[in-house]
Amino acid sequence: MNIEDLKKKTVLVLGAGRTGIASANFLLDKAKKVLLSESKEQTSELQHKIQNLTLQGVEIEFKKNSDGFINKADLVIISPGISPHSDIVKKINLLKTEIISDIELAKSFTKIPIIAVTGTNGKTTTTSLITHLINNSGKKAVSCGNIGKPLIEIINENKNAPDYYVLEISSFQIYYSPTLSCKIAVCLNITPDHLDWHGDFNHYFQTKEKLFLQQDKDSWAILNYNDDLLRNIKTISNKFYFSSSLSDKAAINPFSHFAYLEDEYLRVKEGNKNYQIINKNELRILGSHNIENALASIAVSKIINLNNNDLQLGLKSFEGVEHRLEYARSFKGKDFYNDSKATNPEATVKAIEALGQKTGKKITLILGGRDKKTNLNEMLNAIKKHISEVILFGEAKERFKQELDKNNYKEVTIVNDLNEAVALSLKSKTDIVLFSPACASFDMFKNYEERGKIFKELVFRF
């Protein structure tokens, strides 16, 4: 897609969140006509953000996605939160109108290489770490997508171009990006998630897989060797595997490129070369999952030819990301950790194991939010092994309580909200309070960031 194509099109932007508004602003001087449709009510904050769009002649509607707007559109830029099974998408499909993501639109207007990071868990930390490593080496990278600004917004700002865009990309965005081909694509892991959006796990996996099937032979796929599905993805791109838990070190022999953990050292195999990068204990980020994130980031670094000295310094200096197993404070003999980004049980398991194995201290776990109805067995096992008490809140609290009861776990308290949960945690006889909800935030909060910030505010208030 190019400007000449857009000049002939009426483009409908579905959703007036940050990405939607950024897309509409980008299209102002490129499309024949821009329409913006938002199913929710207009807020005073949103009114301020759309003021320029209104002045520039963009037609905007709220509290509906009308047939009038849909019928006018030659192209639809869709909010990633809108499911392909929704009524609005079904209507658009009946009209055979093309639907794409903001990322699909943006990539047509930049020649800067894109490093895409996806996976069920670890995307934000790995995206941030890759960006940190590149910037630490003297080159310039910008994190974008689900972290920082939307790619379309960065391109529209037209500031000093970086050497790389490091793009955190979700399955939703991949689904609506039918020709996106990234120079480097990383998949960290894949476990059932967002099944309400995808319908089933098979659709979820196939959507993630698209990111690699759309690459060319000069691109690189960085894949978790320990995941059978990821290991066997069919792609014509070059493969660079990583693993933090090889049961047989001979497994790396058939492969020319491999980042792995051996005897506490993160190592890399490149062709006939095999060398040590850093001791795992020199990383500031906790947990075996973060060793995997570091190995994936090392693989990216080797592909783009960062030198080992810069790589080592970058790994040692990276302090992690807000809301991802973030140390908040110590108070009354307790260490408080904010892991609000844990929006599924698998992420919470990683946090529990990271603190349980590293510290050996007694832990209070605060859980709850909007239930994704995922399997809790692995999390229940981790709770029984490492957690001294559980505090539950939010829509998921009753199901979580029932599952804990079935597993004969008795140290459980249900509270009404996060405020009560933090207050109760202060009275516990544990050493650590871990806020790792294992749920989406939308029952009580705008997003996981707001939820994490409120947790930290509460921790400092008491």
N, C-alpha and C positions, 0 to 999 in steps of 0.2 A: 504494500500500500504506500502511495506517495501523495504529495500535495495535489497533484493533478486529479487523482482519484477522489480525494476528499472534497475538492471544489465542486464536484458534481453531486455530492451527497448531502441529504439531510440526516444528521447524526443525532440519535437519541441516547442520552446518558441516563442510565437507570441507577438511581441512588445518589443522594446528595451528601454523602460522607466526604472525608478528606480526598479520597481517590476520585470520586465523582466530580467534585468541584475542580480539582486539578485537571481532570480530563476536559471538562467544559472550558476552562481557561485556555488550555492548550489548543483547542479546536476553534477558538474565536476567529482567528485570521486564516484558518485553513479550510473549514467546512463551508458548504453553501448555506446551511442553516443548522443551529444547535438548539436542541430541546433538552430540558432537564426535568426528570420526573422522580419524585420522592413520595413513597407511600405513607411516611410518617408526617406528623404535624410540623409546621414551621416554628422554630424557636427564635428567640431574640438573637442568640449567638449565630444561628444559621442565616438570619436575615442580614446581618452585617457581612457575612462571607459571600453572599450572593449579590450584593449591591452592584458590584462592577459588572457581573454577568447580565443583570437586568438592564443596566445602562447601555450595554453593548448589543442589546436586542435578543438575548437568549429568552426563549419562552420557557417558563417554569411553572410546574404544578406541584401541589402538596396534597397529602392525604388520599392519594389515588395514583394508579398507573392507568391512565385512560386509554380507551381504544382510539381516541382521536390522535393522541401522541404516537401510539404504536403504529397506526396505519400510515402516518406521514413518514416514518423512518425508512431510510435506505440502509442504515447501519446502526447497530446498537452496541454501545460500550456499557458493560454490565458490572454492577457491584459484585465482588466475589462471594458475598454472603448469600446471593440469590441462587437457590438450588435449580438444577436442570429439570427437576420434577415439579417445579412450582407452576401455578396456573399462568403467570405472566410469561414465562419462558415457553410454555406450550402454545400460547397464543402467537408469540413471535415466530415460533417454528412453523406453525401452520401457514404463515405468510411467506415463509422461506427467506426471511430477512436475516442477514449475517449477524451473528452475535460474537463479540470478542472482548477480551479483557483490556484494561488500560496498558498492561505490559505488552500485549500483542501489538497495540497501537504504537507504543513508545519505541519498541525495538526497530521499527521501520525508519526511525528518524535519528538513529545514532550508529556510528561505526565503532564505538568503543567496545572492547570485549566485555562480555557479561559472564561473571562467575555466579552460577545459580546454586543455591543451597536449599535442599528440601529434606523431608523426613518427618516422622511423627513427632519426635522430640529432639531437642538440641539445636534447632535451626538458628535461633537468635544468637546463642553463645558462639556457634561456629562461624556465622556470618560476621559477628563482631571481631572474633579472633583473627579470621582471615584478613579483614580490613586493617586491624592493628598490625599484623605482621607485614603487610605490604607497605603501610605508611611508615613503619619503623625502619624499613629498608631504604627509604629515601624516595620510593615511588609514591604515587598518589592513588588511593582507592576511596570510594564512597559507598557506605552501606545504604541500601534502599529496599523498597518493596514493603514487606511487613515490618520492617524496622526502619526508623527514620522517616524520610519523605518517600512518597511514591516516585517511581522512576520517571513517570510522565511529568511530574512537577519539577524534578531536577533538570531534565532536558529543557523544559520550557524556560527555566531561569537563565539558561545560556551563560552560566558563569565559567570560570576556568575549568576546562574538561579534565577529568582524572584519567589515569592510565587504565583503570578497571572500575566497573560497577560490580559490587558484590550484592547480589540480589537474594533476599530471603523470599522464597516463593512457596505458597501453599498449594494443596491439591486443587482448591477452588480456582486459583489463578491459572494453574497448568491446564485445567479442563477447558478454559475459555481462551487458550493461547495455541491455536492449531498449527502455527508454523514457527513458533519460537524455537530457535536453535542457538544454544549457548556454547561458547568456546570451552567452558569447563562446567560440568554439572555434578553436584555432590548429592548422594542420598545416604543419610546417616543411619536410618533404621526404618522399619515399617511394621506397625502393629495396628489393630483395629481402632479407628478414630473417625469422627465425623460421619458415622454411619447414617445419621438422620439426614444428612445432605446427599450422600452417595447412594444410599439404599442398601448396599452390602459391601463386604470387604473386597470382593473381586473387582468391583467398580472402582473402589478407592485405590487398589494396587495398580490397576490398568491406567488410571489417571496419572499416578506418579511415574509410571513406566514411560508414558508419552514424552516426558522431558528428555529421555535418553534415546528413544526411537527417532526423535526429530533431529538428533545431532548428525553432523557429517563426519567423514573419515579423518579429518584433521582435528577433531575435537577430542575432549577427554571426559570419561565417565569415572567418577571416584565413588566406589561402592563398598559397603560393609561386607566383608568376606564371610562373616559368621551368619549372615541371613541368606538362606537358600534362595529365596525369591530374588533378592538383589544380586547375588553372585551369578545367577543364570539369566539376567536380563540380556535380551538379544539386541545388540546395538552395533553399528558399524564403527563407532568411535573407539578410540584407544581406552583401555581399562587400567585403572590404578586402584588396587584393593587396599583396604586397611583392616586391621584387627587388633584388639587388645587382649584377646583370649584364644590364641592358637593352641589347640590340644597337641598338635604335631607340627613342629617347626619346619619339617620337610614340606609342609603344604605350600610354602612360598616358592619352592623350586621351579615349578612350571611357569611361573609368571615373571615378566621382566620388570614390573613396577609394583612395589608392595611396601606399605608403612605398617609397622607392627611393634608390639611390646615384647621384650625378651629380657629376663633377669632385671627387671625394674627400669630398663632403658627403652626409650622410644627410638626406634631404628628405621632405616630406609634401605630398601634394595632398589637399585636402578641399574638394570642390565647386569654387568659383571661386578658392579660396585655395591658394597654393603657397608653402611657406616652408622655410627651412633650419633644421635642428636642431643638428647637431654635425659637426665634421670627424672622419673615420674614425680619424685618428691620435691623437685624444683619448681613444679607447677603450682601456682597459687590457687587454682580452681580445684575444688574438692570432688572426689568421686570417680569411680571407674568409667562412668559415662563421659566424663570430661577428658579422660585419657583418649577415648575414641574420638571426641570432638577435636582434640589436639592432633591426633594422627591424621584425620581427614584434612585438617588445615595444613599440616606438614606436606601432605601429598600435593595440595594446590600450590604451595610455596615452591616445591621442586619443579613442577611443570612450568612455572613462570620464572624459574631460574633465580630465586632469592638465594643469597649465599648463606652458608651454614652459620657463620658468626652472627649475622643479622637475625637469622631464624632463632637461634638460641636466646639471644637477648630479648627478642619479641615474646617468645614463649614464657620466659621468666618474669617479664614485666606485666603480663596481662592479668588484670585483677577480676575479671568476670563481668557480668552484666546485671543491671538492676532487675530485681524480681526473680532471679534465677539463683536459688540457694545463696541469697545475699545476706551477709552478716549485717544485722541492724544495730544491735547494741547489747551491752551487758548491764543487767540491773538486778539488784537483790540476789546476786549469786547465780543468775541465769543468763545464758546466751540466747538471744532471739534471732531467728533466721526467717527471712522473707522469701518464700518460694512460690509467689502468687502465679507465676507462669505455668506451674504444674496444673494443667487443665484436664489431665487424664490420669488414671491410676498408674500407668507405666512411669510417668514422670515423677510421681510421688514415691514410687518404689526406689527410684534412683537416688532421690534426696534422702530417704530413710537409710538406705544402705551406705551412702556417702558419709553421713554423720554417725551412724551406728558403728560402722567398721573403723572409722578414723578416730573417734573419740572414746567409744566404749562407755559413754555417760548415759544417764537416765534421760529419756526424751518424752516430752508432751507433744502430741501431734494434733494440730487443729485442721479439721477436714470439713468440706462441704461446699455447696453451691448448686448450680444447675446440673442435674444428673444426666450424663450421656448414656446411661444404661449399659455401660461396658462391663466386662467380666472383672470381678474384684479378687479372684483367688490369689494371684501373685501378690497383690497389695496386702491382703489379709495375712499371708505367710510372713511378709516383711514386718508387719505390725506385731505379730506374735513374737517374732524374734528380737526386735529392737525397741519397741515402743512401750513405755511404762503406763501411759494413759492417753486416751483419745477424747477430744472435745469436738462435738458435731454441731453444725449449724446449716441453714439453707435448705433448699428444696430436697436435697439428697439425704438429709439426715435420717429419715425413717428407714429407707432401704439400707443405708450403711449400718444403722443400728441393728436391723434384723440380721444382716450378714455377719456382723461381729458376734451377735448372740449365738448364731448357729455354730460359730467356731469357738464357743466357750470363752470369748474374751469379755471380761467383766468390767474392766476399768474404763467405762464409757459414760460421758455426760452429754446430754443434749441441751443446747442453749438457743436463744432466739436470734442472736445476731453476732457479728464479729466483735462488737464492743464487749458483750458479755463473755465471749470466748477468751479474749485477751485478759479481761479482769480475772476470770477463773484460773487462767494459766499461771498468774502471779501467785496464787495460793498453793500451787502444786509443790511437791517435794522433789521435783526433777531438776536437772542441771541445764537442760536445753528446751526451748520452746520452738518447734518447727511449724510454721504456717505453710503447708503444702496441700492445697485444697482438693486435688484430684478431680476437679469439676470446672465447668465453665462458670463465668462470673455473672452472667446476665440476669440472674434472679434478683440480685441486690445492687449490682454495680454496672457502670457503663462498659467496662472492660477489665482485663486482668491488671492493667497498669493502675487504674483507679483503686482497685481492690488492694493492691500491694502498698500503694501510697497511704491509704487509710490505715492499714495494719501498722505501718511504721509510725504514723501519727499517734495511734493509740498506744503503741509501745513507749513512746516518748512522753505521752501525757500522764501516764500513771506514776 
